[in-house]
Amino acid sequence: MTVKQLRAFLAVAQTLSFSMACERLHLSQSALSLAIKSLEAQLGGALFQRTTRQVTLTPEGEALLPMARQLLADWDDAQDAMRQRFSLQQGQVSLASMPAFAGSWLPTMLKDFRQRYPHIGVKVQDVVNEEVIERVRRGQVELGICFAPASMEGLHFEPLYLDRFVAAIAPDSELVVTAHHDVATILWRDLLSMPMVLLQRPSSVREMVERFLKAHHLEADIAFESHQLATVAAMVSAGLGASIVPAFSAAMMRAQGALCYALPLPALAEPVGVVYLRERELSVAAQAIFETLLSWRPFLESQLASPSSA
């Protein structure tokens, strides 16, 4: 059965008149008759009993009537729902983000998105960087905010900004803080003279720090490790050691009582951006939130790519 056939049947069944049904559907008599005959042929019998004076439903036509109403109502609802999705009047997006970013800059960006598209819901999954990438790969979320993946197979990564890592120390630390271009800075040799508090392997942040230290022939005394940046912040604030963390986590560090300072050249900097599956087209809603995130790129670059952000 086609929608056109069902609409023709319903119009005749409601009016019990082929001429009135033609007016309602803006069809010619021959087109309407053909639609009804085709439907009857497909179903295997007559749906209407026609005489020169009246049109009535057969018992089979009576049985089809409520089903036809429901089918057309469902079809109209489906059309309306899809139109709303394509016009961003309805929909939902699943997004994964690193916890520190999700708890700092993402809410402001989502507020901007909500003002633009008030009818689109967003599910945020705040998980570690590695899990962000895996959930995108598995199709559990459409978009992820993370550091650039080590393997780009099947993925597209769009950078938002270059995150310049900062030093996190306890408020009562005796480390010497100097001014470099009006930015409070801690020298690498001074920072690494302290016991270090770092994320545990296989954290990508840990790997970035270790790769950087090895490339520049620097050594760190790793005294404490944790899976979460929030725990690292608490340990640093308690005076257990210093840490090297992404700039976007500086607000979390300060909230726990730690102090954050810029690090001089050579700089440890890694791109943070939006990742999604290369071969899978984004939904209209996901595309809208993707474009909103990209619109914040100049702001993020000015706030988080500069040492003064610490």
Contacts in CASP RR format, 6 or more apart in sequence:
PFRMAT RR
TARGET T0000
AUTHOR 0000-0000-0000
METHOD contacts of the structure
MODEL  1
MTVKQLRAFLAVAQTLSFSMACERLHLSQSALSLAIKSLEAQLGGALFQR
TTRQVTLTPEGEALLPMARQLLADWDDAQDAMRQRFSLQQGQVSLASMPA
FAGSWLPTMLKDFRQRYPHIGVKVQDVVNEEVIERVRRGQVELGICFAPA
SMEGLHFEPLYLDRFVAAIAPDSELVVTAHHDVATILWRDLLSMPMVLLQ
RPSSVREMVERFLKAHHLEADIAFESHQLATVAAMVSAGLGASIVPAFSA
AMMRAQGALCYALPLPALAEPVGVVYLRERELSVAAQAIFETLLSWRPFL
ESQLASPSSA
1 39 0 8 1.000
1 42 0 8 1.000
1 43 0 8 1.000
1 71 0 8 1.000
3 72 0 8 1.000
3 75 0 8 1.000
4 35 0 8 1.000
5 35 0 8 1.000
5 36 0 8 1.000
5 38 0 8 1.000
5 39 0 8 1.000
5 42 0 8 1.000
6 39 0 8 1.000
6 68 0 8 1.000
6 71 0 8 1.000
6 72 0 8 1.000
7 25 0 8 1.000
7 72 0 8 1.000
8 21 0 8 1.000
8 25 0 8 1.000
8 27 0 8 1.000
8 32 0 8 1.000
8 35 0 8 1.000
8 36 0 8 1.000
8 39 0 8 1.000
9 35 0 8 1.000
9 36 0 8 1.000
9 39 0 8 1.000
9 47 0 8 1.000
9 64 0 8 1.000
9 68 0 8 1.000
10 65 0 8 1.000
10 68 0 8 1.000
10 69 0 8 1.000
10 72 0 8 1.000
11 20 0 8 1.000
11 21 0 8 1.000
11 24 0 8 1.000
11 25 0 8 1.000
11 32 0 8 1.000
12 18 0 8 1.000
12 21 0 8 1.000
12 32 0 8 1.000
12 36 0 8 1.000
12 48 0 8 1.000
12 55 0 8 1.000
13 47 0 8 1.000
13 48 0 8 1.000
13 57 0 8 1.000
13 61 0 8 1.000
13 65 0 8 1.000
13 68 0 8 1.000
14 21 0 8 1.000
15 21 0 8 1.000
15 24 0 8 1.000
16 54 0 8 1.000
16 55 0 8 1.000
16 56 0 8 1.000
16 57 0 8 1.000
17 55 0 8 1.000
18 29 0 8 1.000
18 32 0 8 1.000
18 33 0 8 1.000
18 55 0 8 1.000
19 29 0 8 1.000
21 27 0 8 1.000
21 32 0 8 1.000
22 28 0 8 1.000
22 29 0 8 1.000
22 32 0 8 1.000
25 32 0 8 1.000
27 35 0 8 1.000
36 47 0 8 1.000
36 48 0 8 1.000
39 47 0 8 1.000
40 46 0 8 1.000
40 47 0 8 1.000
43 60 0 8 1.000
43 64 0 8 1.000
45 60 0 8 1.000
46 58 0 8 1.000
46 60 0 8 1.000
47 57 0 8 1.000
47 58 0 8 1.000
47 60 0 8 1.000
47 61 0 8 1.000
47 64 0 8 1.000
48 55 0 8 1.000
48 56 0 8 1.000
48 57 0 8 1.000
48 58 0 8 1.000
48 61 0 8 1.000
49 55 0 8 1.000
49 56 0 8 1.000
49 57 0 8 1.000
49 58 0 8 1.000
57 65 0 8 1.000
81 90 0 8 1.000
83 89 0 8 1.000
84 90 0 8 1.000
84 91 0 8 1.000
84 119 0 8 1.000
85 91 0 8 1.000
85 283 0 8 1.000
85 284 0 8 1.000
85 285 0 8 1.000
86 284 0 8 1.000
88 117 0 8 1.000
88 119 0 8 1.000
88 120 0 8 1.000
88 284 0 8 1.000
88 285 0 8 1.000
88 288 0 8 1.000
89 119 0 8 1.000
90 119 0 8 1.000
90 120 0 8 1.000
91 119 0 8 1.000
91 120 0 8 1.000
91 121 0 8 1.000
91 283 0 8 1.000
91 285 0 8 1.000
92 120 0 8 1.000
92 121 0 8 1.000
92 122 0 8 1.000
92 123 0 8 1.000
92 285 0 8 1.000
93 120 0 8 1.000
93 121 0 8 1.000
93 122 0 8 1.000
93 123 0 8 1.000
93 142 0 8 1.000
93 143 0 8 1.000
93 283 0 8 1.000
93 285 0 8 1.000
93 286 0 8 1.000
93 289 0 8 1.000
94 122 0 8 1.000
94 123 0 8 1.000
94 125 0 8 1.000
94 140 0 8 1.000
94 141 0 8 1.000
94 142 0 8 1.000
94 143 0 8 1.000
95 122 0 8 1.000
95 123 0 8 1.000
95 124 0 8 1.000
95 125 0 8 1.000
95 141 0 8 1.000
95 142 0 8 1.000
95 143 0 8 1.000
95 144 0 8 1.000
95 145 0 8 1.000
95 289 0 8 1.000
96 124 0 8 1.000
96 125 0 8 1.000
96 126 0 8 1.000
96 127 0 8 1.000
96 131 0 8 1.000
96 132 0 8 1.000
96 135 0 8 1.000
96 136 0 8 1.000
96 140 0 8 1.000
96 141 0 8 1.000
96 143 0 8 1.000
96 144 0 8 1.000
96 145 0 8 1.000
96 146 0 8 1.000
97 106 0 8 1.000
97 124 0 8 1.000
97 125 0 8 1.000
97 126 0 8 1.000
97 127 0 8 1.000
97 132 0 8 1.000
97 144 0 8 1.000
97 145 0 8 1.000
97 146 0 8 1.000
98 126 0 8 1.000
98 127 0 8 1.000
98 128 0 8 1.000
98 129 0 8 1.000
98 132 0 8 1.000
98 145 0 8 1.000
98 146 0 8 1.000
98 147 0 8 1.000
98 248 0 8 1.000
99 126 0 8 1.000
99 127 0 8 1.000
99 128 0 8 1.000
99 228 0 8 1.000
99 229 0 8 1.000
99 230 0 8 1.000
100 229 0 8 1.000
100 230 0 8 1.000
100 246 0 8 1.000
100 248 0 8 1.000
100 249 0 8 1.000
100 252 0 8 1.000
101 145 0 8 1.000
101 248 0 8 1.000
101 272 0 8 1.000
102 124 0 8 1.000
102 126 0 8 1.000
102 145 0 8 1.000
103 126 0 8 1.000
103 252 0 8 1.000
104 248 0 8 1.000
104 249 0 8 1.000
104 251 0 8 1.000
104 252 0 8 1.000
105 248 0 8 1.000
105 296 0 8 1.000
105 300 0 8 1.000
105 303 0 8 1.000
105 304 0 8 1.000
106 124 0 8 1.000
106 145 0 8 1.000
109 292 0 8 1.000
109 293 0 8 1.000
109 296 0 8 1.000
110 122 0 8 1.000
110 124 0 8 1.000
112 292 0 8 1.000
112 295 0 8 1.000
112 296 0 8 1.000
113 120 0 8 1.000
113 122 0 8 1.000
113 288 0 8 1.000
113 289 0 8 1.000
113 292 0 8 1.000
114 120 0 8 1.000
114 122 0 8 1.000
116 288 0 8 1.000
116 292 0 8 1.000
117 285 0 8 1.000
117 288 0 8 1.000
120 285 0 8 1.000
120 288 0 8 1.000
120 289 0 8 1.000
121 285 0 8 1.000
122 289 0 8 1.000
123 141 0 8 1.000
125 135 0 8 1.000
125 140 0 8 1.000
125 141 0 8 1.000
127 135 0 8 1.000
128 203 0 8 1.000
128 227 0 8 1.000
129 146 0 8 1.000
129 147 0 8 1.000
129 203 0 8 1.000
129 204 0 8 1.000
129 205 0 8 1.000
130 202 0 8 1.000
130 203 0 8 1.000
130 204 0 8 1.000
132 144 0 8 1.000
132 145 0 8 1.000
132 146 0 8 1.000
132 275 0 8 1.000
133 144 0 8 1.000
133 146 0 8 1.000
133 149 0 8 1.000
133 155 0 8 1.000
133 275 0 8 1.000
135 141 0 8 1.000
135 144 0 8 1.000
136 142 0 8 1.000
136 143 0 8 1.000
136 144 0 8 1.000
136 155 0 8 1.000
136 275 0 8 1.000
136 276 0 8 1.000
136 277 0 8 1.000
137 154 0 8 1.000
137 155 0 8 1.000
137 277 0 8 1.000
139 277 0 8 1.000
139 280 0 8 1.000
142 276 0 8 1.000
142 282 0 8 1.000
142 283 0 8 1.000
142 286 0 8 1.000
143 274 0 8 1.000
143 275 0 8 1.000
143 276 0 8 1.000
143 282 0 8 1.000
143 286 0 8 1.000
143 289 0 8 1.000
143 290 0 8 1.000
143 293 0 8 1.000
144 274 0 8 1.000
144 275 0 8 1.000
144 276 0 8 1.000
145 160 0 8 1.000
145 272 0 8 1.000
145 273 0 8 1.000
145 274 0 8 1.000
145 275 0 8 1.000
145 293 0 8 1.000
146 272 0 8 1.000
146 273 0 8 1.000
146 275 0 8 1.000
147 163 0 8 1.000
147 204 0 8 1.000
147 205 0 8 1.000
147 208 0 8 1.000
147 270 0 8 1.000
147 271 0 8 1.000
147 272 0 8 1.000
147 273 0 8 1.000
148 157 0 8 1.000
148 159 0 8 1.000
148 270 0 8 1.000
148 271 0 8 1.000
148 272 0 8 1.000
148 273 0 8 1.000
149 155 0 8 1.000
149 157 0 8 1.000
149 275 0 8 1.000
150 204 0 8 1.000
154 277 0 8 1.000
154 278 0 8 1.000
154 279 0 8 1.000
155 275 0 8 1.000
155 276 0 8 1.000
155 277 0 8 1.000
155 278 0 8 1.000
156 275 0 8 1.000
156 276 0 8 1.000
156 277 0 8 1.000
156 278 0 8 1.000
157 271 0 8 1.000
157 273 0 8 1.000
157 274 0 8 1.000
157 275 0 8 1.000
158 273 0 8 1.000
158 274 0 8 1.000
158 275 0 8 1.000
158 290 0 8 1.000
158 294 0 8 1.000
159 271 0 8 1.000
159 272 0 8 1.000
159 273 0 8 1.000
160 271 0 8 1.000
160 272 0 8 1.000
160 273 0 8 1.000
160 274 0 8 1.000
160 293 0 8 1.000
160 294 0 8 1.000
160 296 0 8 1.000
160 297 0 8 1.000
160 300 0 8 1.000
160 301 0 8 1.000
161 271 0 8 1.000
161 272 0 8 1.000
161 273 0 8 1.000
161 297 0 8 1.000
161 300 0 8 1.000
161 301 0 8 1.000
161 304 0 8 1.000
161 305 0 8 1.000
162 269 0 8 1.000
162 270 0 8 1.000
162 271 0 8 1.000
162 272 0 8 1.000
162 301 0 8 1.000
162 305 0 8 1.000
163 246 0 8 1.000
163 247 0 8 1.000
163 248 0 8 1.000
163 269 0 8 1.000
163 270 0 8 1.000
163 271 0 8 1.000
163 272 0 8 1.000
163 304 0 8 1.000
163 305 0 8 1.000
164 247 0 8 1.000
164 262 0 8 1.000
164 263 0 8 1.000
164 267 0 8 1.000
164 268 0 8 1.000
164 269 0 8 1.000
164 304 0 8 1.000
164 305 0 8 1.000
164 306 0 8 1.000
164 307 0 8 1.000
164 309 0 8 1.000
165 208 0 8 1.000
165 209 0 8 1.000
165 244 0 8 1.000
165 245 0 8 1.000
165 246 0 8 1.000
165 247 0 8 1.000
165 263 0 8 1.000
165 267 0 8 1.000
165 268 0 8 1.000
165 269 0 8 1.000
165 270 0 8 1.000
166 244 0 8 1.000
166 245 0 8 1.000
166 246 0 8 1.000
166 247 0 8 1.000
166 250 0 8 1.000
166 260 0 8 1.000
166 261 0 8 1.000
166 262 0 8 1.000
166 263 0 8 1.000
166 307 0 8 1.000
166 309 0 8 1.000
166 310 0 8 1.000
167 186 0 8 1.000
167 191 0 8 1.000
167 242 0 8 1.000
167 243 0 8 1.000
167 244 0 8 1.000
167 260 0 8 1.000
167 261 0 8 1.000
167 262 0 8 1.000
167 263 0 8 1.000
167 310 0 8 1.000
168 232 0 8 1.000
168 233 0 8 1.000
168 236 0 8 1.000
168 242 0 8 1.000
168 243 0 8 1.000
168 244 0 8 1.000
168 245 0 8 1.000
168 250 0 8 1.000
168 253 0 8 1.000
168 258 0 8 1.000
168 259 0 8 1.000
168 260 0 8 1.000
169 175 0 8 1.000
169 186 0 8 1.000
169 191 0 8 1.000
169 194 0 8 1.000
169 236 0 8 1.000
169 241 0 8 1.000
169 242 0 8 1.000
169 243 0 8 1.000
169 258 0 8 1.000
169 259 0 8 1.000
169 261 0 8 1.000
170 236 0 8 1.000
170 237 0 8 1.000
170 238 0 8 1.000
170 239 0 8 1.000
170 241 0 8 1.000
170 242 0 8 1.000
170 258 0 8 1.000
170 259 0 8 1.000
171 237 0 8 1.000
171 257 0 8 1.000
171 258 0 8 1.000
171 259 0 8 1.000
172 239 0 8 1.000
173 194 0 8 1.000
173 239 0 8 1.000
173 242 0 8 1.000
173 259 0 8 1.000
175 186 0 8 1.000
175 190 0 8 1.000
175 191 0 8 1.000
175 194 0 8 1.000
175 242 0 8 1.000
176 186 0 8 1.000
176 187 0 8 1.000
176 190 0 8 1.000
177 184 0 8 1.000
177 185 0 8 1.000
177 186 0 8 1.000
177 261 0 8 1.000
178 184 0 8 1.000
178 185 0 8 1.000
178 186 0 8 1.000
178 187 0 8 1.000
179 185 0 8 1.000
180 262 0 8 1.000
180 264 0 8 1.000
182 308 0 8 1.000
183 262 0 8 1.000
183 307 0 8 1.000
183 308 0 8 1.000
183 310 0 8 1.000
184 261 0 8 1.000
184 262 0 8 1.000
184 310 0 8 1.000
185 261 0 8 1.000
185 262 0 8 1.000
185 263 0 8 1.000
185 264 0 8 1.000
185 307 0 8 1.000
186 261 0 8 1.000
186 262 0 8 1.000
186 263 0 8 1.000
187 264 0 8 1.000
188 216 0 8 1.000
188 218 0 8 1.000
188 263 0 8 1.000
188 264 0 8 1.000
191 242 0 8 1.000
191 244 0 8 1.000
191 263 0 8 1.000
192 213 0 8 1.000
192 218 0 8 1.000
192 219 0 8 1.000
192 220 0 8 1.000
192 221 0 8 1.000
194 221 0 8 1.000
194 241 0 8 1.000
194 242 0 8 1.000
195 221 0 8 1.000
195 222 0 8 1.000
195 223 0 8 1.000
195 224 0 8 1.000
195 240 0 8 1.000
195 241 0 8 1.000
195 242 0 8 1.000
196 220 0 8 1.000
196 221 0 8 1.000
196 222 0 8 1.000
196 223 0 8 1.000
196 224 0 8 1.000
196 241 0 8 1.000
196 242 0 8 1.000
196 243 0 8 1.000
196 244 0 8 1.000
197 222 0 8 1.000
197 223 0 8 1.000
197 224 0 8 1.000
197 225 0 8 1.000
197 226 0 8 1.000
197 232 0 8 1.000
197 235 0 8 1.000
197 236 0 8 1.000
197 240 0 8 1.000
197 241 0 8 1.000
197 242 0 8 1.000
197 243 0 8 1.000
198 206 0 8 1.000
198 209 0 8 1.000
198 220 0 8 1.000
198 222 0 8 1.000
198 224 0 8 1.000
198 225 0 8 1.000
198 232 0 8 1.000
198 243 0 8 1.000
198 244 0 8 1.000
199 205 0 8 1.000
199 206 0 8 1.000
199 225 0 8 1.000
199 226 0 8 1.000
199 227 0 8 1.000
199 228 0 8 1.000
199 229 0 8 1.000
199 232 0 8 1.000
200 206 0 8 1.000
200 225 0 8 1.000
200 226 0 8 1.000
200 227 0 8 1.000
201 207 0 8 1.000
203 227 0 8 1.000
205 229 0 8 1.000
205 245 0 8 1.000
205 246 0 8 1.000
208 268 0 8 1.000
208 270 0 8 1.000
209 220 0 8 1.000
209 244 0 8 1.000
209 268 0 8 1.000
212 218 0 8 1.000
212 266 0 8 1.000
212 268 0 8 1.000
213 219 0 8 1.000
213 220 0 8 1.000
216 266 0 8 1.000
223 240 0 8 1.000
223 241 0 8 1.000
224 235 0 8 1.000
224 240 0 8 1.000
224 241 0 8 1.000
226 232 0 8 1.000
226 235 0 8 1.000
229 245 0 8 1.000
229 249 0 8 1.000
229 252 0 8 1.000
230 252 0 8 1.000
230 256 0 8 1.000
232 243 0 8 1.000
232 245 0 8 1.000
233 243 0 8 1.000
233 245 0 8 1.000
233 249 0 8 1.000
233 252 0 8 1.000
233 253 0 8 1.000
233 255 0 8 1.000
233 256 0 8 1.000
233 257 0 8 1.000
233 258 0 8 1.000
234 256 0 8 1.000
235 241 0 8 1.000
235 243 0 8 1.000
236 242 0 8 1.000
236 243 0 8 1.000
236 253 0 8 1.000
236 256 0 8 1.000
236 258 0 8 1.000
237 253 0 8 1.000
237 256 0 8 1.000
237 257 0 8 1.000
237 258 0 8 1.000
243 253 0 8 1.000
243 258 0 8 1.000
244 263 0 8 1.000
244 268 0 8 1.000
245 253 0 8 1.000
245 260 0 8 1.000
246 270 0 8 1.000
246 272 0 8 1.000
247 304 0 8 1.000
247 305 0 8 1.000
247 309 0 8 1.000
247 310 0 8 1.000
248 272 0 8 1.000
248 304 0 8 1.000
250 260 0 8 1.000
250 309 0 8 1.000
250 310 0 8 1.000
253 259 0 8 1.000
253 260 0 8 1.000
254 260 0 8 1.000
260 310 0 8 1.000
261 310 0 8 1.000
262 307 0 8 1.000
262 308 0 8 1.000
262 310 0 8 1.000
263 307 0 8 1.000
267 307 0 8 1.000
269 305 0 8 1.000
272 300 0 8 1.000
272 304 0 8 1.000
274 290 0 8 1.000
274 293 0 8 1.000
274 294 0 8 1.000
276 282 0 8 1.000
276 286 0 8 1.000
276 290 0 8 1.000
282 290 0 8 1.000
303 309 0 8 1.000
END
